Amino acid sequence: MKKHYATFLIILSFILGDNAEIHAQQDISNITCFPTERSLDYGNIDNFFTELKEWSKLYRNGVVVNEDYNAIFVKHFKEEYMAKEQPSRFISLPMTVEVTRYDCDLKPYADKILGKKVLPVAITSFTPVLDSDEEVVYISEKAEKLLSDFLEEPVHKVIKTDGTSFKDYRKVSEKDWMELRKRIALIEEYVPTSISHWDEFWYFLSYPQITSFIVGNDGYIIEIGRMTYYGNIYFVPWDGEPEVINTWIS
């Protein structure tokens, strides 16, 4: 009986050929230590985001959810996210959101608190968790650097002077700019991609980018914006509707 079973397996392996490999268990060694130190290039972009998606699931499984703070994040994120067209494949979230807590009412002292003239009682952070039909990924510092380096490669013309460096865009050709735009479009298929207003940093977080907020006795203060381009700052009473207390455009 064993002999017949072994013969059957050999025959089956010839019939399946390469297809048998498709159903083999995925090697997760790269996913568990994502991202690896290899550079990002045209040949591995899809694989990069596949691993990012799987790594994000592993990371999410280890998160201890802060129900109160996460509820604030989810409320505002979903309201703003649904109000805009989101063409990218994934919802991309920050790994941490900073929360500054005050043991006082916020509204009477909003200007001083935003101006950091009042001492908080605690500063903490939490990982936002979003239940969604869309796939969610987290953008780590290492993943952000790999993506930024890939985008910057065509126009990375740097001059060093007295230990400092800056980008010399005068040396960038039209061909370089076209290559940059091509790479932006490619990454945008997976996650939102934009550069800061002052061309300093790349951002890969979905709109709205909520990376911090402030809580107090009478409510919380939260900024909803597109990184360094524009934003609204709201005071939200615990039992009331949001009130705009500041609007800015760079």
Disulfide bonds with the S-S distance in Angstrom:
none
